[in-house]
Amino acid sequence: QAARSTRTIVIAGVPAGLLQDDVMADILTIHFQMSRNNGGDVEEVTYPTRNTGVAFITFEDQEVVESVLKKDQHLLQDKRLPRHYSLTVTRYCDNVSSSLIHLIML
């Protein structure tokens, strides 16, 4: 089985403060399990994280990471959300958090 880090993606743009954290984690799980989002079996969702609006999704299979990253745009939509939210999806790596935070701050 692939190392955990190779089966993990970083999500930025998660709407913070709208819903309870466990509800938002559930919405993220559903989004990334849907085949229309190129998703697959989610092993774990880490939300909230130290960084506002950022979540980590770990899939059971590394191949799902590749297909999720190929999708042009991820729009988070759920009846519990007031509107659709565009998510930024990137591959997890040890230095991704600092570069991602820099992007968010720009």
N, C-alpha and C positions, 0 to 999 in steps of 0.2 A: 504494500500500500504506500502511496506517495506520501512524502512528508507533509505534515499539516500545513506548513506555510505555502506549499505549492497548490494546495486545494482551497486557499483562502483568497477572497477578493476584498477590496476596500471600497466602501460606498460613501460618497460625499454628497451633500445636498439633501440629507434626510431632514424633513421639517421638524424642528425641535420645539418642544413646549406645547404642541397642539393636543397630543394625546398622552395617556400614560405610557411609560417606557415599554411595559410588557405588551401593550396593544400595538405599538409601533413595531416592535420586534416581530410580532405575529404577522403584521401586514408585509413586512420585508420578507419573511419566510415564504408567505404565499406568493409574493411577486416572483421570487427567484426559484420557486418550484414549478412555475407555469411553463409549459412547453412553448407558448407564444413569446416568452421572454428568453428563449433558449436555455431555460433553467433545468434543474434536476433536483435530486434528493439533497436537501440541506441537512448537514450534520449539526451545525450550531450557528446561532446568530449572537454576536456580541454587540449589544446596544443597551444603554448608552456607553460611550467610551469617554476617555479624558477630553476628547475634542468634540465640541458641539456640532451636531449634524453629521457625524461620521459613525459608520457601523462597519463591522467585519462579518462577512458571511463565509463559513467553511462548508464546502460541499463534501459529500461522501466520495465523489469521483473527480479526479483532476480533469478529465475530459470536459466536464460541465463548465469548469472555469474557462477553458478555451472558447466554448460556444457562447457563453455569456459575454465574454469580452468582444466577440465578433459582432454582437448586436449594436447597431449604430446608436440608438437612443433608448434609454430606459426611462419610461414615464411611470412613476409610482401613482397608482390610482386605486382608490378604495372608497366605498360609500361612507366610511367614517372620516374621510379627509374632505376639506372644503373645495379642493381643486386638485389638478394633476401637478405632480412635482417631477422635474427633470433631475435624474440622478447621474452623478459622475462615477463610473465604475473603472477601477484600475486594479492591476495585479498587485498582490501583497508582496512586499519584500522588506528587508530589515530597515531600509532607509526611506521607505515610502511615506511614513507619517510626516517627516519633516518637509519633504518636497510637496506633499499634498497640502499641508497646512500653509505653506508659502503660497500655493495656488489659490487657496481659499481667501487668503488675506489680500490678494491683489485686487 
